[in-house]
């Protein structure tokens, strides 16, 4: 592009003369110094402030403020640089065109045959260099002081966190360049346009699906990465969309600046790029994944129990261009009303399993659980339906119907259909096998051969141990004892009496537990000769590895077709474990993650081993 080097040299000289680099460098150096310093001093500052306040004077404040650490220092850094630093960036460069346009100096340059595009690119290059240098000064200064104040503390993905902020700064500069072109001579209008665009992007972040691909998420990801609330893989979509957006915004700015007059026709590219970016933000959570998946997998909608009152929507995923008939897996949910992905907050373990296996040549069927689709209908039904409700209606019948769909599909080898049960699904898988599943093998994930009621008692007892003594714990203990007493007495009733005795807060009768007691998983396991794969996370807080996994090993000891796998650092969902206490387990499940890749590979390899 003609004149780019000439313009760039001019911009760099001007940046030096107007002290832009000095101002930006000084401001960001201050952020780098102050962030860890504030983190170190903040508890003492707050203690002093509260000590001088008459309402808190004399109080023991030592327990209120914990010792700060490296995470606090970086939290201060991203609060300062990620907010004030970006505002400074926009303010400094919002006048990148307005000065020359208002004075007309650009005309002198352009009449010498130099390119308008080169002018825009040189200004953006200069701004990007200054931004990069300033951020680097701030980042490495903060890093140095953090290491000094908090030695020995290491945080994950520190560099990626910085890259997120850097890329978003480049995105803002590209947006500023476009706004400067549109605003012509007004730097104020340019700043307002950039601010409006950033506000709009943050509004879109209300939806987690949109946020996954939204450039504005890059300002939130740094601390989430450092606190291990997100993985690097989760950050990449927003980074990719931001880089695409930077290129698109620059191209559009050049296109519009090349127009001597802005007409309706010249505005069309702006609307086109804006529309594409909005599509990316709104639908990016689905489109790229579908495109990627469709290269390897055929996804078909299926219905479980078609023609019955309990029809369930589901998906069948098959490997593309498989040629011969393929093996297949039925996925069976754990306790509760789960959708076909067994979604828990933003985690979707069944989707992870289905997509991985289907990409690797194995078909998978998954479906919404009956209590997910018809939970309200079941709860509001008369006692004949609600009282008789058992794991047969909840899980077993639909798993067998899904199995029939697989075995009747001409693309699937009916002799190579497996069942994968998770949690309650794993507990019931042997019974489903005996009820007519006739599977080539059983994969039991985080299950137990024990009575479900005994596991629930262990979970509740563990939760009560975390509570401090007091009225709240006493009330919880009383409720727990009533629950235990209600079910233990109900187990001695006749079937009809048990069906008429509801368990408070469960939406089911005592018969639900009585049916489980009369169909022990251990007895089914002893009768089954098919291969087993038994898997569990070593840090599972819901199913005890020391009791449940060990009991599987005892029941299946000596069998040559049984494989045991236990995974350090993984929880009940076979995702990274973060908590050590059951009362915090929901906080762990709120952290978006994926089923561990080694777990997926082991499932695939075991299936292949048992049909080849």
C-alpha positions as CSV (number, residue, x, y, z in Angstrom):
1,X,0.0,0.0,0.0
2,X,1.5,3.3,-1.2
3,X,2.9,5.6,1.5
4,X,2.4,3.2,4.5
5,X,6.0,3.5,5.7
6,X,5.9,7.3,5.1
7,X,2.7,7.7,7.1
8,X,3.9,5.3,9.9
9,X,7.2,7.2,10.3
10,X,5.1,10.4,10.5
11,X,2.7,8.9,13.1
12,X,5.5,7.6,15.3
13,X,7.3,11.0,15.3
14,X,4.1,12.7,16.1
15,X,3.3,10.3,18.9
16,X,6.7,11.1,20.4
17,X,6.2,14.9,20.0
18,X,2.7,14.9,21.4
19,X,3.9,12.7,24.3
20,X,1.2,10.0,23.6
21,X,3.8,7.3,24.3
22,X,5.0,9.1,27.4
23,X,1.5,9.6,28.7
24,X,0.3,6.1,28.0
25,X,3.6,4.6,29.4
26,X,3.4,6.6,32.6
27,X,-0.3,5.9,33.2
28,X,0.2,2.1,32.7
29,X,3.4,2.1,34.7
30,X,1.4,3.6,37.6
31,X,-1.2,0.8,37.2
32,X,1.5,-1.8,37.2
33,X,3.0,-0.4,40.4
34,X,-0.2,0.4,42.3
35,X,-2.1,-2.9,41.7
36,X,0.0,-5.3,43.8
37,X,0.8,-2.4,46.2
38,X,-2.9,-1.8,46.8
39,X,-3.6,-5.5,47.2
40,X,-0.8,-5.7,49.8
41,X,-2.0,-2.6,51.7
42,X,-5.8,-2.9,51.4
43,X,-6.4,-5.0,54.5
44,X,-4.4,-2.5,56.6
45,X,-6.1,0.4,55.0
46,X,-9.5,-1.1,55.7
47,X,-8.6,-2.0,59.3
48,X,-7.4,1.6,59.9
49,X,-10.6,3.0,58.4
50,X,-12.8,0.8,60.5
51,X,-10.7,1.4,63.6
52,X,-11.3,5.2,63.3
53,X,-15.0,4.7,62.7
54,X,-16.8,5.0,66.1
55,X,-19.3,2.2,65.1
56,X,-16.5,-0.3,64.7
57,X,-13.8,1.1,67.0
58,X,-12.4,-1.5,69.4
59,X,-13.6,-4.5,67.4
60,X,-11.3,-7.4,66.7
61,X,-10.8,-7.0,63.0
62,X,-8.2,-9.8,62.5
63,X,-10.8,-12.3,61.5
64,X,-12.5,-10.1,59.0
65,X,-9.6,-9.5,56.6
66,X,-7.7,-12.5,55.2
67,X,-4.1,-12.2,54.1
68,X,-3.9,-11.0,50.5
69,X,-2.2,-13.0,47.8
70,X,-1.1,-13.0,44.2
71,X,-4.7,-13.4,43.0
72,X,-5.7,-10.2,44.8
73,X,-2.8,-8.4,43.1
74,X,-3.9,-9.5,39.7
75,X,-7.5,-8.7,40.5
76,X,-6.4,-5.1,41.2
77,X,-4.4,-5.1,38.0
78,X,-7.3,-6.2,35.8
79,X,-9.7,-3.9,37.6
80,X,-7.4,-0.9,36.9
81,X,-6.0,-1.8,33.5
82,X,-9.1,-3.5,32.3
83,X,-11.3,-0.5,33.0
84,X,-9.4,2.7,33.5
85,X,-6.6,1.6,31.1
86,X,-9.0,0.9,28.3
87,X,-10.8,4.2,28.8
88,X,-7.5,6.0,28.6
89,X,-6.7,4.1,25.4
90,X,-9.9,5.3,23.7
91,X,-9.6,8.9,24.9
92,X,-6.0,9.2,23.7
93,X,-6.7,7.8,20.2
94,X,-10.2,9.0,19.6
95,X,-8.7,12.0,17.9
96,X,-6.6,10.0,15.5
97,X,-8.4,11.6,12.5
98,X,-10.3,14.5,13.9
99,X,-7.3,16.8,14.2
100,X,-6.1,16.4,10.6
101,X,-9.6,16.4,9.2
102,X,-10.6,19.6,11.0
103,X,-7.3,21.4,10.0
104,X,-7.3,19.9,6.5
105,X,-3.7,18.8,6.7
106,X,-4.7,15.4,5.4
107,X,-5.5,16.9,2.0
108,X,-1.9,18.1,1.5
109,X,-0.7,14.6,2.2
110,X,-3.3,12.8,0.0
111,X,-2.8,15.2,-3.0
112,X,0.8,13.9,-3.2
113,X,-0.7,10.5,-4.4
114,X,-0.4,8.7,-1.1
115,X,-3.1,6.1,-0.2
116,X,-6.0,6.9,2.2
117,X,-5.8,3.3,3.3
118,X,-2.2,3.7,4.2
119,X,-3.1,6.7,6.3
120,X,-5.6,4.6,8.4
121,X,-3.3,1.6,8.7
122,X,-0.3,3.7,9.8
123,X,-2.4,5.4,12.5
124,X,-3.7,2.0,13.7
125,X,-0.2,0.5,13.6
126,X,1.2,3.4,15.7
127,X,-1.7,3.1,18.2
128,X,-1.3,-0.7,18.4
129,X,2.5,-0.3,19.1
130,X,1.9,2.2,21.8
131,X,-0.9,0.1,23.4
132,X,1.4,-3.0,23.2
133,X,4.4,-1.2,24.8
134,X,2.2,0.4,27.5
135,X,0.4,-2.8,28.4
136,X,3.7,-4.7,28.5
137,X,5.2,-2.1,30.8
138,X,2.2,-2.4,33.1
139,X,2.0,-6.2,33.0
140,X,5.6,-6.9,33.7
141,X,5.9,-4.2,36.4
142,X,2.8,-5.7,38.1
143,X,4.3,-9.2,37.7
144,X,7.6,-8.1,39.3
145,X,6.0,-6.4,42.3
146,X,3.6,-9.4,42.7
147,X,6.5,-11.8,42.8
148,X,8.2,-9.6,45.4
149,X,5.2,-9.1,47.6
150,X,3.8,-12.6,47.3
151,X,6.7,-15.0,46.6
152,X,6.1,-18.6,45.8
153,X,2.5,-18.1,44.6
154,X,2.0,-19.4,41.1
155,X,-1.2,-18.7,39.1
156,X,-2.3,-20.6,35.9
157,X,-2.5,-19.1,32.4
158,X,-1.0,-15.8,33.5
159,X,0.2,-15.0,29.9
160,X,-3.1,-16.0,28.3
161,X,-4.9,-13.7,30.7
162,X,-2.7,-10.8,29.5
163,X,-3.3,-11.7,25.9
164,X,-7.1,-11.5,26.4
165,X,-6.8,-7.9,27.5
166,X,-4.3,-7.1,24.8
167,X,-6.5,-8.4,22.0
168,X,-9.6,-6.6,23.4
169,X,-7.5,-3.4,23.4
170,X,-6.7,-4.0,19.7
171,X,-10.4,-4.6,19.0
172,X,-11.2,-1.2,20.7
173,X,-8.6,0.5,18.6
174,X,-10.1,-0.9,15.4
175,X,-13.5,0.2,16.6
176,X,-12.1,3.6,17.4
177,X,-10.7,3.9,13.9
178,X,-14.0,3.1,12.3
179,X,-15.8,5.5,14.7
180,X,-13.2,8.2,13.9
181,X,-13.9,7.8,10.1
182,X,-17.7,8.0,10.7
183,X,-17.4,10.9,13.2
184,X,-15.2,12.9,10.9
185,X,-14.0,15.9,12.8
186,X,-15.5,15.2,16.2
187,X,-13.4,13.2,18.7
188,X,-16.2,13.4,21.2
189,X,-18.6,11.8,18.8
190,X,-16.0,9.1,18.2
191,X,-15.7,8.3,21.9
192,X,-19.5,8.2,22.3
193,X,-19.7,5.7,19.4
194,X,-17.1,3.5,20.9
195,X,-18.8,3.6,24.3
196,X,-22.2,2.8,22.8
197,X,-20.7,-0.2,21.0
198,X,-19.0,-1.5,24.1
199,X,-22.2,-1.1,26.2
200,X,-24.1,-3.0,23.5
201,X,-21.5,-5.9,23.5
202,X,-21.8,-6.1,27.3
203,X,-25.6,-6.2,27.1
204,X,-25.3,-9.2,24.8
205,X,-23.2,-10.9,27.5
206,X,-26.4,-11.5,29.5
207,X,-26.7,-14.7,27.6
208,X,-23.9,-17.3,28.4
209,X,-24.2,-18.6,24.8
210,X,-23.6,-15.1,23.4
211,X,-20.8,-14.4,26.0
212,X,-18.9,-17.4,24.8
213,X,-18.1,-15.7,21.5
214,X,-18.4,-12.0,22.6
215,X,-15.3,-9.9,22.4
216,X,-16.4,-8.1,25.5
217,X,-15.9,-11.4,27.4
218,X,-12.2,-10.9,27.0
219,X,-12.2,-8.3,29.9
220,X,-13.8,-10.9,32.2
221,X,-11.7,-13.9,31.2
222,X,-8.4,-12.9,32.8
223,X,-9.5,-13.3,36.4
224,X,-11.7,-16.3,35.6
225,X,-8.6,-18.0,34.1
226,X,-6.4,-17.1,37.1
227,X,-9.1,-18.3,39.5
228,X,-9.5,-21.5,37.4
229,X,-13.2,-20.8,36.8
230,X,-12.7,-21.3,33.1
231,X,-10.2,-23.3,31.0
232,X,-8.1,-21.9,28.1
233,X,-10.2,-23.8,25.7
234,X,-13.2,-21.8,26.7
235,X,-11.4,-18.5,26.0
236,X,-10.5,-19.3,22.4
237,X,-13.9,-18.6,20.7
238,X,-14.0,-15.0,22.0
239,X,-10.3,-14.5,20.9
240,X,-11.0,-15.8,17.4
241,X,-14.2,-13.7,17.0
242,X,-12.3,-10.6,18.2
243,X,-9.4,-11.2,15.7
244,X,-12.0,-11.6,12.9
245,X,-13.7,-8.4,14.1
246,X,-10.5,-6.4,14.1
247,X,-9.8,-7.3,10.5
248,X,-13.4,-6.6,9.5
249,X,-13.5,-3.2,11.3
250,X,-10.1,-2.1,9.8
251,X,-11.3,-3.1,6.3
252,X,-14.5,-1.2,6.7
253,X,-12.8,1.9,8.1
254,X,-10.5,1.9,5.0
255,X,-13.4,1.3,2.7
256,X,-15.3,4.3,4.1
257,X,-12.4,6.6,4.4
258,X,-11.6,6.0,0.7
259,X,-15.0,7.5,-0.1
260,X,-14.7,11.3,-0.4
261,X,-18.4,11.6,0.6
262,X,-20.4,9.2,2.7
263,X,-23.5,8.2,0.8
264,X,-26.2,5.7,1.6
265,X,-24.4,3.3,-0.8
266,X,-21.1,3.7,1.0
267,X,-22.8,3.0,4.3
268,X,-23.9,-0.4,3.1
269,X,-20.5,-2.1,3.9
270,X,-20.8,-0.8,7.5
271,X,-24.2,-2.3,7.9
272,X,-23.0,-5.6,6.3
273,X,-20.0,-5.9,8.7
274,X,-22.2,-4.9,11.7
275,X,-24.7,-7.5,10.7
276,X,-22.1,-10.3,10.3
277,X,-20.6,-9.4,13.7
278,X,-24.0,-9.5,15.3
279,X,-24.7,-12.9,13.8
280,X,-21.3,-14.1,15.1
281,X,-22.1,-12.8,18.5
282,X,-25.7,-14.1,18.7
283,X,-25.4,-17.4,16.9
284,X,-21.7,-18.1,17.3
285,X,-22.4,-20.5,20.2
286,X,-24.1,-22.8,17.8
287,X,-22.9,-22.2,14.2
288,X,-19.1,-23.0,14.6
289,X,-19.8,-26.0,16.7
290,X,-22.4,-27.4,14.2
291,X,-20.0,-26.8,11.3
292,X,-17.2,-28.5,13.1
293,X,-19.3,-31.4,14.2
294,X,-21.0,-31.9,10.9
295,X,-17.6,-32.7,9.3
296,X,-17.4,-35.9,11.3
297,X,-20.9,-36.6,12.6
298,X,-24.5,-37.1,11.4
299,X,-27.0,-35.8,14.0
300,X,-30.6,-36.9,13.8
301,X,-33.6,-36.1,16.0
302,X,-35.3,-39.1,17.5
303,X,-38.3,-39.7,19.7
304,X,-38.3,-42.1,22.6
305,X,-41.7,-43.7,23.3
306,X,-43.3,-42.4,20.1
307,X,-47.1,-42.7,20.3
308,X,-47.2,-43.0,24.1
309,X,-48.1,-40.4,26.7
310,X,-44.4,-40.1,27.6
311,X,-42.8,-39.1,24.3
312,X,-39.3,-37.8,24.8
313,X,-37.1,-35.8,22.4
314,X,-33.6,-37.1,21.8
315,X,-30.6,-37.1,19.4
316,X,-28.8,-39.9,17.6
317,X,-25.3,-39.0,16.6
318,X,-23.5,-41.3,14.1
319,X,-20.1,-41.2,12.6
320,X,-20.1,-39.8,9.0
321,X,-19.0,-42.0,6.2
322,X,-18.5,-45.0,8.5
323,X,-19.1,-47.6,5.8
324,X,-19.7,-50.7,7.8
325,X,-22.2,-51.0,10.7
326,X,-21.0,-49.2,13.8
327,X,-21.1,-49.8,17.5
328,X,-23.4,-47.7,19.6
329,X,-24.0,-46.5,23.1
330,X,-27.1,-45.6,25.1
331,X,-26.5,-42.9,27.7
332,X,-28.5,-43.2,30.9
333,X,-28.9,-40.2,33.3
334,X,-28.2,-39.8,36.9
335,X,-30.8,-38.7,39.6
336,X,-33.0,-35.7,38.9
337,X,-34.7,-34.2,35.9
338,X,-32.0,-34.0,33.3
339,X,-32.1,-33.0,29.6
340,X,-30.5,-35.0,26.9
341,X,-27.0,-33.4,27.6
342,X,-27.4,-34.2,31.4
343,X,-26.9,-30.5,31.8
344,X,-25.8,-29.2,35.3
345,X,-25.5,-25.4,35.1
346,X,-23.3,-24.9,32.0
347,X,-21.8,-28.3,32.1
348,X,-23.0,-30.9,29.6
349,X,-21.3,-34.3,30.2
350,X,-23.5,-36.3,27.9
351,X,-22.9,-33.9,25.0
352,X,-19.2,-34.2,25.6
353,X,-19.4,-38.0,25.6
354,X,-21.7,-38.2,22.6
355,X,-19.7,-35.8,20.4
356,X,-16.4,-37.4,21.2
357,X,-17.5,-41.0,20.6
358,X,-19.4,-40.1,17.4
359,X,-16.3,-38.3,16.0
360,X,-14.4,-41.5,16.7
361,X,-16.7,-44.0,14.9
362,X,-19.2,-44.9,17.6
363,X,-22.9,-43.9,17.5
364,X,-24.6,-42.5,20.6
365,X,-28.2,-42.0,21.5
366,X,-29.3,-39.6,24.2
367,X,-32.6,-38.1,25.2
368,X,-34.5,-35.9,27.7
369,X,-35.3,-37.8,30.9
370,X,-38.9,-38.4,31.6
371,X,-38.8,-36.3,34.8
372,X,-37.3,-33.4,32.8
373,X,-40.1,-33.3,30.2
374,X,-43.0,-34.5,32.4
375,X,-41.9,-33.7,36.0
376,X,-44.8,-31.2,36.5
377,X,-47.3,-33.7,35.0
378,X,-46.1,-36.5,37.3
379,X,-46.1,-34.3,40.4
380,X,-49.7,-33.1,39.7
381,X,-51.0,-36.6,38.8
382,X,-53.2,-38.7,41.1
383,X,-51.7,-41.2,43.5
384,X,-52.1,-44.1,41.1
385,X,-49.4,-42.5,38.9
386,X,-47.3,-40.6,41.4
387,X,-47.5,-43.2,44.1
388,X,-46.5,-46.0,41.7
389,X,-43.7,-44.0,40.2
390,X,-40.4,-46.0,40.4
391,X,-37.1,-46.2,38.6
392,X,-38.9,-48.3,36.0
393,X,-40.9,-45.2,34.9
394,X,-38.1,-42.8,35.6
395,X,-35.2,-44.5,33.8
396,X,-35.4,-48.2,32.8
397,X,-38.3,-48.2,30.4
398,X,-37.0,-45.3,28.3
399,X,-33.5,-46.8,28.3
400,X,-34.9,-50.0,26.8
401,X,-36.9,-48.0,24.2
402,X,-33.8,-46.1,23.2
403,X,-31.9,-49.5,22.9
404,X,-34.6,-50.8,20.6
405,X,-34.2,-47.7,18.3
406,X,-30.5,-48.4,18.1
407,X,-30.8,-52.1,17.5
408,X,-33.4,-51.6,14.7
409,X,-31.2,-49.1,12.9
410,X,-29.6,-50.7,9.8
411,X,-26.5,-48.6,10.2
412,X,-25.8,-50.0,13.7
413,X,-24.6,-53.5,14.6
414,X,-27.2,-54.8,17.0
415,X,-24.6,-57.1,18.7
416,X,-22.4,-54.1,19.5
417,X,-24.7,-51.9,21.5
418,X,-23.4,-50.8,24.9
419,X,-25.0,-49.0,27.8
420,X,-23.3,-46.1,29.7
421,X,-24.9,-45.1,32.9
422,X,-23.9,-42.2,35.1
423,X,-24.6,-42.1,38.8
424,X,-28.1,-43.5,39.2
425,X,-27.9,-44.6,35.6
426,X,-24.8,-46.6,36.5
427,X,-26.6,-48.1,39.5
428,X,-29.5,-49.2,37.3
429,X,-27.5,-50.4,34.2
430,X,-27.2,-54.0,35.5
431,X,-31.0,-54.1,36.0
432,X,-31.6,-52.6,32.6
433,X,-29.4,-55.3,31.1
434,X,-31.4,-58.0,32.9
435,X,-34.7,-56.5,31.9
436,X,-33.9,-57.1,28.2
437,X,-31.1,-54.7,27.3
438,X,-28.8,-57.5,26.2
439,X,-25.8,-55.2,25.8
440,X,-22.4,-56.0,24.5
441,X,-21.0,-54.4,27.6
442,X,-21.8,-52.1,30.5
443,X,-20.0,-48.8,31.4
444,X,-20.6,-47.7,34.9
445,X,-19.6,-44.1,35.6
446,X,-19.7,-42.8,39.2
447,X,-22.2,-45.4,40.2
448,X,-22.6,-47.8,43.2
449,X,-23.9,-51.3,43.9
450,X,-25.3,-50.0,47.2
451,X,-28.9,-49.1,48.1
452,X,-29.6,-45.5,46.9
453,X,-31.1,-44.7,50.3
454,X,-27.8,-45.6,52.1
455,X,-25.9,-43.3,49.7
456,X,-28.4,-40.5,50.4
457,X,-27.9,-40.9,54.1
458,X,-24.1,-40.7,53.7
459,X,-24.4,-37.5,51.6
460,X,-26.8,-35.9,54.2
461,X,-24.6,-36.9,57.1
462,X,-21.5,-35.4,55.4
463,X,-23.4,-32.2,54.7
464,X,-24.5,-32.0,58.4
465,X,-20.9,-32.3,59.5
466,X,-20.0,-29.1,57.7
467,X,-22.6,-27.1,59.6
468,X,-21.8,-25.2,62.7
469,X,-23.6,-26.1,65.9
470,X,-26.7,-24.0,66.4
471,X,-30.4,-23.7,65.7
472,X,-30.0,-24.1,61.9
473,X,-28.1,-27.4,62.3
474,X,-30.5,-28.7,64.9
475,X,-33.4,-28.0,62.6
476,X,-31.6,-29.7,59.7
477,X,-30.8,-32.7,61.8
478,X,-34.4,-33.0,63.0
479,X,-35.6,-32.9,59.3
480,X,-32.9,-35.5,58.4
481,X,-34.0,-37.9,61.1
482,X,-37.7,-37.5,60.1
483,X,-36.8,-38.3,56.5
484,X,-34.8,-41.4,57.6
485,X,-37.5,-42.6,59.9
486,X,-40.3,-42.1,57.3
487,X,-38.5,-44.2,54.7
488,X,-37.2,-46.9,57.0
489,X,-40.8,-47.5,58.3
490,X,-42.1,-47.3,54.8
491,X,-39.8,-50.1,53.6
492,X,-41.7,-52.4,55.9
493,X,-45.1,-51.6,54.4
494,X,-46.9,-53.5,51.7
495,X,-46.5,-52.3,48.1
496,X,-49.9,-50.6,48.1
497,X,-49.3,-49.0,51.5
498,X,-45.9,-47.8,50.4
499,X,-47.5,-46.3,47.2
500,X,-49.8,-44.3,49.4
501,X,-47.0,-43.0,51.7
502,X,-45.4,-39.9,50.1
503,X,-41.8,-38.8,50.9
504,X,-42.0,-35.1,51.8
505,X,-40.1,-32.9,49.4
506,X,-39.3,-35.7,46.9
507,X,-42.5,-35.9,44.8
508,X,-42.4,-39.7,45.1
509,X,-43.7,-42.3,47.4
510,X,-41.9,-44.7,49.7
511,X,-42.5,-47.3,47.1
512,X,-39.8,-45.7,45.0
513,X,-37.2,-46.8,47.6
514,X,-39.0,-50.1,48.3
515,X,-38.7,-51.1,44.7
516,X,-35.0,-50.3,44.7
517,X,-34.4,-52.3,47.9
518,X,-36.2,-55.3,46.3
519,X,-34.0,-55.1,43.1
520,X,-30.4,-54.8,44.5
521,X,-27.8,-53.9,41.9
522,X,-25.3,-56.4,43.4
523,X,-27.5,-59.4,42.6
524,X,-27.8,-58.3,39.0
525,X,-24.1,-57.8,38.7
526,X,-23.4,-61.3,39.9
527,X,-25.6,-62.8,37.2
528,X,-24.2,-60.7,34.3
529,X,-21.4,-62.2,32.2
530,X,-21.0,-59.3,29.8
531,X,-17.8,-57.0,30.1
532,X,-17.8,-54.2,32.6
533,X,-16.0,-50.9,32.6
534,X,-16.2,-49.3,36.1
535,X,-15.1,-45.6,36.3
536,X,-15.0,-43.0,39.0
537,X,-13.4,-39.7,39.9
538,X,-11.1,-40.0,43.0
539,X,-12.4,-36.7,44.3
540,X,-16.1,-37.5,43.8
541,X,-18.0,-36.0,46.8
542,X,-21.4,-37.6,46.0
543,X,-20.4,-41.3,45.5
544,X,-17.7,-42.5,47.9
545,X,-14.7,-44.1,46.0
546,X,-13.6,-45.8,49.3
547,X,-17.0,-47.5,49.6
548,X,-18.7,-47.7,46.3
549,X,-15.8,-48.1,43.8
550,X,-14.2,-50.6,46.3
551,X,-17.5,-52.6,46.5
552,X,-17.5,-52.9,42.7
553,X,-14.0,-54.2,42.8
554,X,-15.1,-56.8,45.4
555,X,-18.1,-57.9,43.5
556,X,-16.3,-58.2,40.2
557,X,-13.0,-59.5,41.5
558,X,-11.3,-62.2,39.4
559,X,-13.3,-61.6,36.2
560,X,-11.1,-61.2,33.1
561,X,-13.5,-59.0,31.2
562,X,-13.8,-56.3,33.8
563,X,-11.8,-53.0,33.7
564,X,-11.5,-50.5,36.6
565,X,-10.5,-46.9,36.1
566,X,-10.2,-44.2,38.9
567,X,-9.1,-40.7,38.1
568,X,-7.2,-38.4,40.4
569,X,-8.5,-34.8,40.5
570,X,-11.9,-35.5,38.9
571,X,-15.3,-35.1,40.5
572,X,-18.7,-36.8,40.1
573,X,-19.0,-35.3,36.5
574,X,-15.5,-36.5,35.6
575,X,-14.5,-32.9,35.4
576,X,-11.8,-31.1,37.4
577,X,-12.5,-31.1,41.2
578,X,-12.2,-27.8,42.9
579,X,-14.0,-28.3,46.3
580,X,-13.2,-30.6,49.2
581,X,-16.5,-30.3,51.1
582,X,-20.0,-31.5,49.9
583,X,-21.6,-28.3,51.0
584,X,-19.7,-26.5,48.3
585,X,-20.3,-28.9,45.6
586,X,-22.8,-26.7,43.7
587,X,-20.2,-24.0,43.4
588,X,-17.9,-26.5,41.7
589,X,-20.6,-27.5,39.3
590,X,-21.2,-23.9,38.3
591,X,-17.7,-23.8,36.9
592,X,-17.9,-24.6,33.2
593,X,-15.7,-27.5,32.2
594,X,-15.7,-30.6,30.0
595,X,-15.4,-34.3,30.7
596,X,-11.8,-35.1,31.0
597,X,-10.3,-36.2,27.7
598,X,-8.5,-39.2,29.2
599,X,-11.9,-40.5,30.4
600,X,-13.4,-40.1,26.9
601,X,-10.4,-41.9,25.4
602,X,-10.7,-44.7,27.9
603,X,-14.3,-45.2,27.0
604,X,-13.6,-45.3,23.3
605,X,-10.7,-47.7,23.6
606,X,-12.6,-50.1,25.9
607,X,-15.6,-50.2,23.5
608,X,-13.2,-51.0,20.6
609,X,-11.4,-53.6,22.7
610,X,-14.7,-55.4,23.3
611,X,-15.9,-55.7,19.8
612,X,-12.8,-56.1,17.6
